């Protein structure tokens, strides 16, 4: 079963890297409830216009990082 990763819309290089690694990628708006992890740009703390989204999924910031660096972090957190 593929892991579901929710990402912000403006992270297309990260989306491509995640799909290449076999993850199912959804936007935060459509997939944050079912996501195994969430990747954010780090530029906006207010996801979806909601100040306090509660999730058990790890939230990973992509700010200042390459897709490869985020993938390494993601794999650690999902293992």
DSSP file (Angstrom, degrees, kcal/mol; ACC not computed):
  #  RESIDUE AA STRUCTURE BP1 BP2  ACC     N-H-->O    O-->H-N    N-H-->O    O-->H-N    TCO  KAPPA ALPHA  PHI   PSI    X-CA   Y-CA   Z-CA
    1    1 A X              0   0    0      0, 0.0     2,-0.1     0, 0.0     0, 0.0   0.000 360.0 360.0 360.0 128.6    0.0    0.0    0.0
    2    2 A X        -     0   0    0      1,-0.1     2,-0.3    21,-0.1    21,-0.1  -0.406 360.0-119.6 -70.2 142.8    1.4    3.4   -1.0
    3    3 A X        -     0   0    0     19,-0.2    21,-2.7    -2,-0.1     2,-0.5  -0.637  26.0-130.3 -77.9 140.5    2.0    6.0    1.6
    4    4 A X  E     -a   24   0A   0     -2,-0.3    32,-3.4    30,-0.3    33,-1.1  -0.830  22.7-170.6 -97.2 126.1    0.0    9.2    1.1
    5    5 A X  E     -ab  25  37A   0     19,-3.1    21,-2.4    -2,-0.5     2,-0.5  -0.974   8.4-154.4-118.4 124.6    2.0   12.4    1.2
    6    6 A X  E     +ab  26  38A   0     31,-2.4    33,-3.0    -2,-0.5     2,-0.3  -0.842  20.7 178.3 -97.6 132.5    0.1   15.7    1.3
    7    7 A X  E     -ab  27  39A   0     19,-2.5    21,-1.4    -2,-0.5    22,-0.2  -0.927  33.2 -98.0-133.2 157.6    2.1   18.7   -0.1
    8    8 A X    >   -     0   0    0     31,-1.4     3,-1.3    -2,-0.3    39,-0.0  -0.395  39.6-113.8 -68.4 151.9    1.5   22.4   -0.7
    9    9 A X  T 3  S+     0   0    0      1,-0.3     3,-0.2    -2,-0.1    -1,-0.1   0.771 110.0  61.1 -58.8 -30.7    0.6   23.3   -4.3
   10   10 A X  T 3  S+     0   0    0      1,-0.2    -1,-0.3     2,-0.1     3,-0.2   0.167  82.8  84.2 -88.7  19.8    3.9   25.3   -4.9
   11   11 A X    X>  +     0   0    0     -3,-1.3     4,-2.1     1,-0.2     3,-0.7  -0.276  43.0 144.1-116.3  46.5    6.2   22.3   -4.4
   12   12 A X  H 3> S+     0   0    0      1,-0.2     4,-2.3    -3,-0.2     5,-0.2   0.828  70.1  55.9 -61.2 -35.3    6.2   20.6   -7.8
   13   13 A X  H 3> S+     0   0    0      1,-0.2     4,-1.7     2,-0.2    -1,-0.2   0.885 111.1  46.8 -62.4 -33.7    9.9   19.5   -7.7
   14   14 A X  H <> S+     0   0    0     -3,-0.7     4,-2.5     2,-0.2    -2,-0.2   0.877 108.8  54.6 -72.5 -38.1    9.1   17.7   -4.5
   15   15 A X  H  X S+     0   0    0     -4,-2.1     4,-2.5     2,-0.2     5,-0.2   0.929 108.5  48.7 -59.8 -45.9    5.9   16.2   -5.9
   16   16 A X  H  X S+     0   0    0     -4,-2.3     4,-2.2     1,-0.2    -1,-0.2   0.918 112.2  48.3 -61.0 -43.9    7.9   14.7   -8.8
   17   17 A X  H  X S+     0   0    0     -4,-1.7     4,-1.3     2,-0.2    -1,-0.2   0.892 112.2  49.2 -64.6 -39.9   10.6   13.3   -6.5
   18   18 A X  H  <>S+     0   0    0     -4,-2.5     5,-2.3     2,-0.2     4,-0.3   0.924 111.4  48.0 -66.3 -44.9    7.9   11.7   -4.2
   19   19 A X  H ><5S+     0   0    0     -4,-2.5     3,-1.5     1,-0.2    -2,-0.2   0.897 108.3  55.5 -62.4 -39.7    6.0   10.1   -7.1
   20   20 A X  H 3<5S+     0   0    0     -4,-2.2    -1,-0.2     1,-0.3    -2,-0.2   0.829 106.1  52.0 -61.7 -32.1    9.3    8.8   -8.5
   21   21 A X  T 3<5S-     0   0    0     -4,-1.3    -1,-0.3    -3,-0.3    -2,-0.2   0.455 126.0-102.4 -84.1  -1.8    9.9    7.1   -5.1
   22   22 A X  T < 5S+     0   0    0     -3,-1.5    -3,-0.2    -4,-0.3     2,-0.2   0.566  73.1 140.7  96.0   9.2    6.4    5.5   -5.2
   23   23 A X      < -     0   0    0     -5,-2.3     2,-0.6    -6,-0.1    -1,-0.3  -0.552  54.2-122.7 -82.3 150.7    4.5    7.7   -2.9
   24   24 A X  E     -a    4   0A   0    -21,-2.7   -19,-3.1    -2,-0.2     2,-0.5  -0.845  32.9-155.1 -88.4 124.7    0.9    8.8   -3.6
   25   25 A X  E     +a    5   0A   0     -2,-0.6     2,-0.3   -21,-0.2   -19,-0.2  -0.885  19.5 167.7-111.6 130.9    0.9   12.6   -3.6
   26   26 A X  E     -a    6   0A   0    -21,-2.4   -19,-2.5    -2,-0.5     2,-0.1  -0.916  39.4 -99.3-131.3 159.4   -2.1   14.8   -2.9
   27   27 A X  E  >  -a    7   0A   0     -2,-0.3     4,-2.2   -21,-0.2   -19,-0.2  -0.388  36.1-114.1 -70.5 159.4   -2.6   18.5   -2.2
   28   28 A X  H  > S+     0   0    0    -21,-1.4     4,-1.8     1,-0.2     5,-0.2   0.911 116.0  57.0 -60.6 -40.9   -2.9   19.5    1.4
   29   29 A X  H  4 S+     0   0    0      1,-0.2    -1,-0.2   -22,-0.2     4,-0.1   0.874 117.2  32.1 -60.0 -38.2   -6.5   20.6    0.8
   30   30 A X  H  4 S+     0   0    0     -3,-0.1    -1,-0.2     1,-0.1    -2,-0.2   0.705 131.4  27.3 -93.4 -19.9   -7.5   17.2   -0.5
   31   31 A X  H  X S+     0   0    0     -4,-2.2     4,-1.1   -24,-0.1     3,-0.5   0.403  77.9 104.3-127.9   6.9   -5.3   14.8    1.5
   32   32 A X  T  < S+     0   0    0     -4,-1.8    25,-0.2     1,-0.2     3,-0.1   0.830  83.4  55.0 -65.1 -29.3   -4.3   16.2    4.9
   33   33 A X  T  4 S+     0   0    0      1,-0.2    -1,-0.2    -5,-0.2    -2,-0.1   0.867 118.6  32.1 -70.4 -34.7   -6.7   14.0    6.8
   34   34 A X  T  4 S+     0   0    0     -3,-0.5   -30,-0.3    -4,-0.1    -1,-0.2   0.439  91.9 125.8-100.7  -0.7   -5.5   10.7    5.3
   35   35 A X     <  -     0   0    0     -4,-1.1   -30,-0.2     1,-0.1     3,-0.1  -0.269  50.7-156.4 -67.3 142.2   -1.8   11.7    4.9
   36   36 A X  S    S+     0   0    0    -32,-3.4    22,-0.8     1,-0.3     2,-0.3   0.680  87.1   0.9 -82.4 -22.1    1.0    9.7    6.3
   37   37 A X  E     -bc   5  58A   0    -33,-1.1   -31,-2.4    20,-0.2     2,-0.4  -0.972  67.5-141.4-159.2 157.5    3.1   12.8    6.2
   38   38 A X  E     -bc   6  59A   0     20,-2.8    22,-3.3    -2,-0.3     2,-0.5  -0.989   9.0-159.1-127.2 133.0    2.7   16.5    5.2
   39   39 A X  E     -bc   7  60A   0    -33,-3.0   -31,-1.4    -2,-0.4     2,-0.3  -0.959  14.9-176.9-115.2 125.2    5.3   18.6    3.4
   40   40 A X  E     - c   0  61A   0     20,-2.5    22,-3.1    -2,-0.5    23,-0.3  -0.796  35.8-124.3-118.8 159.5    5.0   22.3    3.6
   41   41 A X        -     0   0    0     -2,-0.3    23,-0.1    20,-0.2    20,-0.1   0.743  40.0-130.5 -73.9 -22.2    7.0   25.2    2.1
   42   42 A X  S    S+     0   0    0      2,-0.3     3,-0.1    20,-0.1    -1,-0.1   0.418  85.6  98.7  87.1  -2.5    7.7   26.6    5.5
   43   43 A X  S    S+     0   0    0      1,-0.2     2,-0.4     2,-0.0    18,-0.0   0.645  81.7  40.4 -92.7 -16.4    6.6   30.1    4.3
   44   44 A X        -     0   0    0      1,-0.1    -2,-0.3     0, 0.0    -1,-0.2  -0.954  55.0-171.1-138.5 115.9    3.1   30.0    5.7
   45   45 A X  S    S+     0   0    0     -2,-0.4     2,-1.1     1,-0.2    -1,-0.1   0.605  73.7  81.2 -79.0 -11.4    2.2   28.6    9.1
   46   46 A X  S >  S-     0   0    0      6,-0.1     3,-1.2     3,-0.0    -1,-0.2  -0.702  70.7-162.0-101.5  84.0   -1.5   28.9    8.4
   47   47 A X  G >  S-     0   0    0     -2,-1.1     3,-2.7     3,-0.3     6,-0.1  -0.428  72.1  -8.5 -68.0 133.5   -2.4   25.8    6.3
   48   48 A X  G 3  S-     0   0    0      1,-0.3    -1,-0.3    -2,-0.2     3,-0.1   0.617 121.0 -70.4  58.8  14.9   -5.7   25.9    4.4
   49   49 A X  G <  S+     0   0    0     -3,-1.2     2,-0.5     1,-0.3    -1,-0.3   0.619 110.2 118.2  76.9  10.7   -6.6   29.2    6.2
   50   50 A X    <   -     0   0    0     -3,-2.7     3,-0.5     1,-0.1    -3,-0.3  -0.956  55.1-154.8-113.4 124.1   -7.1   27.2    9.4
   51   51 A X  S    S+     0   0    0     -2,-0.5     2,-0.4     1,-0.2    -4,-0.2   0.864  83.5  35.1 -68.3 -36.6   -4.8   28.1   12.2
   52   52 A X        +     0   0    0     -6,-0.1     2,-0.4     2,-0.0    -1,-0.2  -0.611  64.4 172.0-127.7  74.7   -4.8   24.8   14.1
   53   53 A X        -     0   0    0     -3,-0.5     2,-0.6    -2,-0.4    -6,-0.1  -0.665  23.4-148.1 -75.6 131.5   -5.0   21.7   11.9
   54   54 A X        +     0   0    0     -2,-0.4     2,-0.3     2,-0.0    -2,-0.0  -0.914  30.0 153.0-107.5 124.9   -4.5   18.7   14.1
   55   55 A X        -     0   0    0     -2,-0.6     4,-0.1     2,-0.1   -22,-0.1  -0.991  43.9-146.8-146.0 150.0   -2.8   15.7   12.6
   56   56 A X  S    S+     0   0    0     -2,-0.3     2,-0.1     2,-0.1    -1,-0.1   0.560  73.9 103.3 -89.8 -10.9   -0.8   12.8   13.8
   57   57 A X  S    S-     0   0    0    -25,-0.2   -20,-0.2   -22,-0.1    -2,-0.1  -0.443  84.1-104.1 -71.6 142.7    1.2   12.8   10.5
   58   58 A X  E     -c   37   0A   0    -22,-0.8   -20,-2.8    -2,-0.1     2,-0.6  -0.439  29.1-142.7 -65.8 141.4    4.7   14.3   10.7
   59   59 A X  E     -c   38   0A   0    -22,-0.2     2,-0.5    -2,-0.1   -20,-0.2  -0.940  17.4-166.2-108.4 121.9    4.9   17.8    9.1
   60   60 A X  E     -c   39   0A   0    -22,-3.3   -20,-2.5    -2,-0.6     2,-0.4  -0.921  12.7-139.2-114.7 129.1    8.1   18.3    7.2
   61   61 A X  E     -c   40   0A   0     -2,-0.5   -20,-0.2   -22,-0.2   -19,-0.1  -0.720  10.6-169.0 -87.6 133.0    9.3   21.8    6.1
   62   62 A X    >   +     0   0    0    -22,-3.1     3,-2.3    -2,-0.4   -21,-0.2   0.424  41.6 134.4 -95.4  -1.3   10.9   22.0    2.6
   63   63 A X  T 3  S-     0   0    0    -23,-0.3     3,-0.1     1,-0.3   -21,-0.1  -0.284  83.2  -5.8 -58.1 121.9   12.2   25.5    3.2
   64   64 A X  T 3  S+     0   0    0      1,-0.2     2,-0.3   -23,-0.1    -1,-0.3   0.635 113.3 111.9  71.8  15.1   15.8   25.8    2.0
   65   65 A X    <   -     0   0    0     -3,-2.3    -1,-0.2     3,-0.0     2,-0.2  -0.848  64.4-122.6-122.5 155.3   16.0   22.1    1.3
   66   66 A X     >  -     0   0    0     -2,-0.3     4,-2.1    -3,-0.1     5,-0.2  -0.518  32.6-109.7 -86.5 160.9   16.3   19.9   -1.8
   67   67 A X  H  > S+     0   0    0      1,-0.2     4,-2.4     2,-0.2     5,-0.1   0.879 120.7  55.6 -56.4 -36.6   13.8   17.2   -2.7
   68   68 A X  H  > S+     0   0    0      2,-0.2     4,-2.0     1,-0.2    -1,-0.2   0.899 106.4  49.4 -64.3 -40.9   16.5   14.6   -1.9
   69   69 A X  H  > S+     0   0    0      1,-0.2     4,-2.0     2,-0.2    -1,-0.2   0.899 111.7  48.8 -64.5 -40.5   17.0   16.1    1.6
   70   70 A X  H  X S+     0   0    0     -4,-2.1     4,-2.9     1,-0.2    -2,-0.2   0.891 108.5  54.1 -67.4 -38.8   13.2   16.0    2.3
   71   71 A X  H  X S+     0   0    0     -4,-2.4     4,-2.7     2,-0.2    -2,-0.2   0.904 107.4  50.5 -61.5 -41.4   13.0   12.4    1.0
   72   72 A X  H  X S+     0   0    0     -4,-2.0     4,-1.8     2,-0.2    -1,-0.2   0.940 113.5  45.3 -61.1 -47.0   15.7   11.3    3.5
   73   73 A X  H  X S+     0   0    0     -4,-2.0     4,-2.3     1,-0.2    -2,-0.2   0.912 112.5  51.8 -62.3 -43.8   13.8   13.0    6.3
   74   74 A X  H  X S+     0   0    0     -4,-2.9     4,-2.0     1,-0.2    -2,-0.2   0.925 108.1  50.3 -60.1 -47.3   10.5   11.6    5.2
   75   75 A X  H  X S+     0   0    0     -4,-2.7     4,-0.8     1,-0.2    -1,-0.2   0.881 110.7  50.4 -61.6 -38.5   11.9    8.0    5.1
   76   76 A X  H >< S+     0   0    0     -4,-1.8     3,-0.6     1,-0.2    -1,-0.2   0.926 112.4  46.3 -62.5 -44.9   13.3    8.4    8.6
   77   77 A X  H 3< S+     0   0    0     -4,-2.3    -2,-0.2     1,-0.2    -1,-0.2   0.783 113.3  48.4 -72.8 -26.4   10.0    9.7   10.0
   78   78 A X  H 3<        0   0    0     -4,-2.0    -1,-0.2     1,-0.2    -2,-0.2   0.553 360.0 360.0 -89.9  -7.8    7.9    7.0    8.3
   79   79 A X    <<        0   0    0     -4,-0.8    -1,-0.2    -3,-0.6    -2,-0.1   0.491 360.0 360.0 -86.8 360.0   10.0    4.1    9.4
